[in-house]
Amino acid sequence: MSFKKTAILSLAALGFAASAADIKIGVAEALSGGAAQYGAAIRNGFELAAAEINAAGGVNGNQIVLVVADEQGKKEEAINVFKKLVFQDKVLMVFGPTLSNSAQAGHPIAQAGKTVAFGTSTTADGITAIGDYVFRNSVTEADVLPETIKVAVKNAGIKKVAVLYGNDDVFTKSGYDNFKKALDDLKIPVTTTETFAKGDVDFKAQLTKIKASGADAIVLSALLAEGAPIMVQARQLGLNVPFIGGNGMNSTKVFDLAKGQSDNLYVGSPWSASNTTPENSKFIKAYTEKYKMAPDQFAAQAYDALYIATQALKTVKLSGNLAADRTALRDALPAVKWTGATGPFQFRRANDKAGKPAGYDAQQAPIVSVTKGAEFVITK
């Protein structure tokens, strides 16, 4: 296993000299492979927040150092990267990984090492059930998808839908389960349910069945690598109905990958580029100036996550005893309330499979948007 792609984001790059009081924080993200379109934005969000926090004096005078590692969007790489960050690099906490599949593999490593694992893009069910060191500020599909469907039905006059989902991925299967429950609760008929696998490139057989079923919309649980081509091929078949997507479709990359065929995609998230709060406007301006591109939900959630962790760290007196400091951070995080680019945030306790208290989910209201041209437009 090579760790050539593991790098410390040096304080020199952020304009500071290193000191003995540096706070090392792990960032395990997919920086290569199919999920890199999410991971690159996430890394940018963390780097921007770290630069701002350090420029403002850091955490009680201590400077943040990000130890960034590429987990490639693969479960086995997530395990290796988490082992390295927790046990070799001895970081205080680990953000990531990018995908829920990888989190199911990597987060038990952090839990065993009594080190906070903090997801910023993982929305599948069961992630925070892994243990009491597992946190996330990404709002679960279970919280977002019902609202997304309600808004889409109201605005597009949808009476019946077809469902299309990836059946070999924790995230897309969880999305399907939550879509199915929401559709059942809302009593919306499903004309047909079709599946695909990660890496598929031809979806015409499934889309032809969907077209023949007479569905008014397609409920899609997919990552962008498959979701964007699905939208393109649907339009090629004359299937011009709206799409209702999950978290995997909520990225500005859809405009590039769907090649002009991305209109009428409904998605939900606590973040929107069209949200004009002072906190979000500040973030968008800073991100655009630094990276010469617009941010997306994944950058915003990473940016907010480092600020959330910073609020907890400000209440912790770091002792230099790594085990004690890791536990002190875990104990401080649940009380944090923060208003950032994604709006007002606080944690909500999750349960494990036995119903006992485990990790912590995000408590935030989703914003539903629909794609028009190359924009996500807020709709109610």
N, C-alpha and C positions, 0 to 999 in steps of 0.2 A: 504493500500500500504506500503510494507516494503522497507526500503532503506538500508538493511544490506549490500548490495553489493556496496553501495556508499562509496568511500574511498578517503581520501586525500593522494596523493603521497607526503609523508613528505620530507622536505628538509634534515632531518637526513638521510633518505635513499639515498639521493643524495650527502651526505657529507657536508651539510651546516646547521648552526643553523638558526632557524626562526627569523625574524625580523619584525618590524612594516612596513617595506617597501615591504613586499612580494606582488607579483602580482599573484592573484588567477585566474587561467584559467580553465574553465570547459572542460572536455572530456567526451562526452556522446557516448558510443559505445556498440555494442552487444558483451558482454563478456560471455554470455551463450546463449543456443539455437542454431538454425541452422545456424545463421550468425556469430557465435563466431569464425569460422575459418578465417574470415576477421577481426573481432574486436580485436582479440588477437594480430595480427600482427600490427594493427593500434596503439594499446596502446604501444606496444614495440617501435614503431617508435617515438612516442611522448616522452616516457621516455628517450630514447637515446638522442634525441635532447635537452630535458630539462637539462639532466646531463651535456652535452657539453656546453650549453649556460651558465649555472650557474658556471661551472668550469672556464669559460673564463671571469667571472665578472658579469654575468647576463645582465640585461637591464638597462643601465645607473646606475649600482651599485645595482639595485634591483634584488632580486631573484625570479624565477618563481616557483610557487607551482601549480601542476596539481591536480584538484579535479575531480577524475575519477568516473564515474557512469555507471552502467550496464543498458542499455535500452532494452536488450534482443532481439533486432531485431523486436520489436512489436510496432505498432503505439501508443497504449494506454500507454505503458511504456515510449515511447519517450516523450509524452505530460507530464507525471508526472515528469520525470527526468529533462526536460527543465524548468518546473515550479520551481522545487527545486533549480536547479543551478542558475537560473536568479533571483528569488525572495527571496529565503532563504539563499543560500550560497553566493549570491551577487558577483559572479565571474565577471571579466572584460569582458570576451567573452566566447563563447562555441564552441568547435570543435565537429563535428559529426552532426547527428548520422550516423550509418554505411550504412543503406539502404535508397534508395530513398523513399520508402513507408513511412518510419519513418520520413524522412525529411519533407515530405508534411504535417505531423502531428505536428512535433516539431518546425520547423522553424517559423511558425506564432506566437508561444509563444515568441520567441526571438525578432521577429520584433515588436510585441506589447510592449515588454519591452525595446525597443530601445537598444538592445544588439546584437553585431555581432554574427551571426551563420555562421560557416565556415566549409563547407563540404570537406572532403578529399577523399571520395569514392562514392559520389552520382553523377551519370551521366545522370539520366533521364531528359527529357525535362521539363521545367517549374519550376524547383527548385528555380532558382534565380529570377523568376518572382514574387516570394512571396513578395519581398520588398527590400529596399535599405540597409538593414543591413545584407543581405544574400550574402555570398561569397562562392566560391569553387575553389580549385586548381586541382580538378579532371576534366579531359577533357571530354566533353560531348560525348555521343554516336553519336550524329549528326555529330560531327567533326571526330570521329575515324572510325566509321563503313564503310563509303565509301572507305577509304584508305585500310582498312583490306580486303574488298572484291576485290578491284583492284589487290592487291598483290597476293591474293590467286588464283584468276582467271589466272593471268599471270604465276604463278609458277606451278599450278596443272592442267592447260589446261581445266579449268571448262567451260562447255557450258550451262548447265542448273542445277538448284538447287531446293531442297525442303526446306521448311521453317518449323521450329518447335519452338514454343514459349509458355511461360507461360502466360495465359490470365487473371490472377487474381492478378497481381502485377504491380505497377506503373513502376518499372524499366524494367521488361521483356516486358511489353506492349509498353513502349517507345522504347525499343530496336527493337521490331518488326516493329514499325512505321518507324523508321530510316533505318532499313534493307530494308523494302519494297520500300521506296523512292530511296535508293541507287541502288537497283536492277532494278527499273523502269528507272532511269537515265542512267544506264549502259546497258539497254536493254538486261538483262539476264533473260531468261524465267524461270518461277517457275512451277515446275511439280505438286506440291501439297503443301498445307499449313495445318499443323496439330497443335493442341494445347494440353496443359496439365495444371494441377492445382498444386499449391504449396502443397507439402506433398504426391503427387503421387509417387508410387514406381514401377509400371509396365507400361512400354512404348512400349511394343511389338506390340500392335495393330497399333499405329501410325507409328512405324518403319517399319512394314510389308507393310503398304501402301506406305511409302516412297521408300522402296526397289522396289516395283512393278512399281513405277512411272518412274524408270530409271534415277533418278537424279545423277549428277556427284559429288555433295557435299551436305552437310546439313548445312544450315544457322540456328544457334541455339541461341536463346535469353533465357538464363536460369541462375539461380544461381547454385552454385556448388552442393548443396544438391540434385537437380534433374539432373543437367547437367552431372555430372560424371557417375551416373547410366545409363543415356541415352547413353553415349559413350560405356559403357560396354555391354549393351544389343544390341546395333547396331552391334558390332563386333561378338557377339554370334549368330546373325542372318545372318552373312556373309556379312554385310553391311560395307565394308571396305573403304568407300569414305572419303575424308577430311571433317572436321568440320570447320565452320567459326563462331567463338564465339564472344560475346560481353564482356564487362568489368567483368561480373560475373564469367566468366570462366578463367580469367587471374590471376591465383594464383598457386603457387607451390603445393598447397594442391590437385590439380587435379591429380598429379602423385600418391598420396596415395589413393585417393578415386576412381580413375578409374582403379586401380589394373592392371597396365601394359597395359591398352587399350587406352592410352591417346595420342598416336602418331598422327601426321597430324592434329593437332588443330591449326588453325590460329587465333591469337588475336592481337589487337592493343592497345598501351599504350604509354605515353611519357617516360616510364621507361622500362629498360631491364637490366637484370643481366649481359648481354654480352656487355653492353655499358662501355667502358674503360676510360671514362673521369676521371680526377683527383678527381672531386667531388663525382662521383659515386663509384669509387674505395675506397675512404676514408670511405664512408658510409657503403659499403658492408663489409669492413674489421672490422669496429667498431661494426656493428650489429652482425656479425658472432662471434666475440670474446665475446660479452656481452651475447648473447642468445644461443650460441652453435648450431645455425641453420642458414640457408640462409634466407635473407629477400625476400619479394615479393613486387609487385607494391604498395600494400596497406600500407606496412610499410614505403616505400620510400616516398609516397605522404604525409603521416602524418609527417614524419621527416622534409621534406621540408616546410610543412605548418607552423610548429612552428617557423622555421627560417624566413619565410615570415612575420609572425605576429610580430616577434622580430624586423625586420627592420622597420616596421611601428611604433612600440612602442618606438624605439630609437629617433623618431622625435617628440614624444608626451611628453609634460611636465605634468606628472600626478599630479592632484591637490588635490586628496583625495575626491573630489566630484564625486561619482560613475557615476551618470547620465552624467555629463560633460565629464568624462574620457572615458566612453563607446562611446559617440558621437565623441570625438576627435580621437579615434582609428578607428572608421568607416570612418572618413574623411581622415585619413592618409593612409589607406590600398590601395586604388586604384592606387596610384603612385608608389607602390613598384615594383621593378624589381629585380629578384634574379636568380642566377644560382646555382642549387643544384644537388642532386642525379638524379632528373628527367630532368635536362637540363635547358636551359634559360626559364624563366617564367615571365609573366606579366598578368595583369587582362584586361578583355574586358567587357564593359558595356552591360548588358542584358536589355531586355524590358519586361514589363508586358503584360497581354493579350490585353490591350488596345493600346499597342504600345508605352507606356510611359517608360522612363528610370526607371529601378528597381535595381536589384542586379548586381553581378559581376561574370563572368565566367572566366575560364582559357584560355589563349592564348598560346598554345603549339603545336608543331608538333608531331604527333604520330609516334611511331616505331612499325613496324609489325614484329611479331615473329611466328615461327611454332614450335610445340613440337616434339622433337626427343629424345627418351630414357626418361631421367628425366631432360631435359633441354628445355628452351625456346631459340631458335636460331634465331637471327635477319635475316630477309630475305627481299629482295627488289623486 
